Amino acid sequence: MNTLAALHGLTKSMSGRRIGRPDRVGGSYPMRSWIRMSVALAAAAGVQAQTPAHGLVRLSKAIGVAESQLSARAIEADLQSRDGRLVYEIDLVRDATLHRAYVDSRSGKLVAVSRPRLENWVLPWIDSQRLREGARAVPLAGRLAQLEERNHGEVKDVEFSVEGGRGVYEVQFVTAAGAGKVRIDGASGKRLRLAESD
């Protein structure tokens, strides 16, 4: 279970301000799964889905903005709806503290930053290794830009986990050939292997 995602979902539910980031329960993402299933069904029916990425800055650029302005390392990022507008929600680590940045998806400007109180209180006890490895990771934005350039695609989602004591990014991206996932070593920034492709 991704502890950070589960806590994030809990805090959104408690505050009554859920903005679409799903709880990760039993290893599943209900909202993301529903969205992906809807897009797949629309495509199968011959309906052209209207993608929210049209006219938006790239996630890789938004991560670069957040990492630069907060002097922190991104460990998770995706597109969300917040207060009626699309923003990139980016979780970053600096000095073993979790920061959450919101970057406007159209202007690419940092619009809000917070330090989630509940998650920062709980994570050092139950997920301290993820925080430590995240803080040691290489800057992510440049690696994502290289990935996009080499594969002629676009990054859509980033998650970070610790496997065998090593921090690993799982990056979802799309190209003209389809969608896929790439795993990147957090410490070196080197691509590990293609996790899956469609």
PEHUZI-V861907 format. One record per pair of residues at least 12 apart in sequence whose C-alpha atoms are under 6 Angstrom apart, sorted by the first residue. I is the first residue (numbers start at 1). GAP is how many residues later the second one is. Records with the same first field share a line. If there is no record, write none. Layout:
BEGIN
I = GAP + GAP
END
This chain:
BEGIN
1 = 26
5 = 19
6 = 17 + 18
9 = 13 + 14
19 = 62 + 63
56 = 49 + 50
57 = 48 + 49
60 = 81 + 84
62 = 46
63 = 78
64 = 77
72 = 20 + 21 + 22
73 = 19 + 20 + 62 + 66
74 = 17 + 18
75 = 16 + 17 + 85
76 = 14 + 15 + 82 + 83
77 = 12 + 13 + 80 + 81
78 = 79
86 = 19
87 = 16 + 17 + 18
88 = 14 + 15
89 = 12 + 13
93 = 42
94 = 41
96 = 35
99 = 15 + 16
100 = 13 + 14
101 = 12
130 = 32
133 = 34
137 = 49 + 50
138 = 49
153 = 21 + 22
154 = 19 + 20
155 = 17 + 18
156 = 16 + 17
157 = 14 + 15
158 = 12 + 13
167 = 19
168 = 16 + 17 + 18
169 = 14 + 15
170 = 12 + 13
178 = 20
179 = 18 + 19
180 = 16 + 17
181 = 14 + 15
182 = 12 + 13
END
